[in-house]
Amino acid sequence: MGIIEAVTAILGQIAQMHPILLFIIFIAFIGIAYKVFKALIKAVVIGIVAALFPFFANYIGVAMPTDINTMMWFGTFGVLFFIVYKIVHGFLSAGSSIVSGGDKGRIRREARKEIRRQMEKEKNKD
């Protein structure tokens, strides 16, 4: 069975599901596609900027060739480092969320409330 037949079979099964479940899957797909699109656009911009680095290096006085091979090398490594950063950042964010119980906002709100209480106590002392 080829990839196209497998995808078609999966889509056929999804189409037979409950409409609400199909809608939820559609919304999740749109959200994931949006995040992937944003990451791809960022990767392209980083690749272009990294490819232009040899020109900047020559401008500041570092002797560096500005041929297509050098530009491709810097562009490729710029995108590679961006991908590594996104992966590491994702793992750290997930780990932080797991460790904190996923509710950092509540912890910050409680800390601010405690600081306000202490400030009020200090004010009432005077």
N, C-alpha and C positions, 0 to 999 in steps of 0.2 A: 504494500500500500504506500503510495507516494504521499508527500507532504500536503499537496493540494487536496487529495482525497480525504486525508485525516482532518484537515482544517474544515473542509466542507461537512464532514460527518459531525464534527463537534458543533459547528454552527447550526446544523439541522437539529441536534439535540437541544441546544439552547433555545431555538425558536419554538420548541414544543413545551418549554417550561412555563410556569406560572408567569403572567405578565408583570407582576410586581418584582419578582426575582429577576426577570429579564431587564427591567428598568434599573434595578440596583447594579446589575452587572454592567449595563451601559454607562451609568454614571461613574462607576469605578474605572472603566476603560477610558473614558474621557479624562478623568483625573490623572491616570497614569500616563496617557498619551501627552497631556499638557506638560507634566514634569519631564518626560523624556525629551520633548521638543525644546523646552527651556534649557536643559542640559546640553543638547546638541548645538543650540545657538551659542551658548557660552563656550563650548569646546571649539567651535569654528572661530569665534572672536579671539580666543586665547591662542589658537594655532596661527592666526594671521599676525597677531602682535608678536608672538615668539619668532615667527619667520622674519619679521622686520628687525629683530634684535641685532643682526650683524651690521646693519646700516647705522644703528644707534651706537654700537661699539666703535665703528670707524669714526663717527662724528666726535666721540669723546677722546679719540686718539689711540684706541687699541687696534693694532693691525690685524684685520680679520678678513678673509675672502668673502665677497658678497655674491658668489655664484649661486646657481639654483640648488646645487647639492647641499651647500651650507644652510641655505634658507629652509630646505626640506627637512634637514636634520633638526634644526632648532624648532621648526613648526611641529614635527612629529613628537619630539621630546616635551614640548609645551603641552600638547594634548595628552600625552602619556602621564605627565605629572598631574594634570587636571583630573584625569580619571582616577589615579591613585588617591588624590586628595578627596574626591567625592566618595570613594569606597571607604577610606579611613574615617572620614567625617560621618558617614552613615552608620558605621559600626560604633563610633564613639557616642553619637546621638542616641542610638538604640540602647547602648549600655547604660548611658546616663539616665535614660527614661526608665529602664528596668530597675536600676538601683534606687532611684528616687520615688518609685511607685507610679511614675507617669504623671504626677500632678505637681510640677514645679511652681505653677502659678499660685496654688493654695499655700504652699510653704512660704513664698515671698509675701503674700498678703498677711499671713499670720505674723511674720517677722515685722512687717511694717506696723501692724496693730500693736505689737509688743513695744516697739520703739515709741509709738505715740503714747502708750500708757505710762512708760517710764518718763517721758518728757512732761506729761501732765503731773506726775508725782513730784518731779523736780520743781515745776512751776508752783504747785500748791504748797511746797515746803517754805518758799519765800514769803 
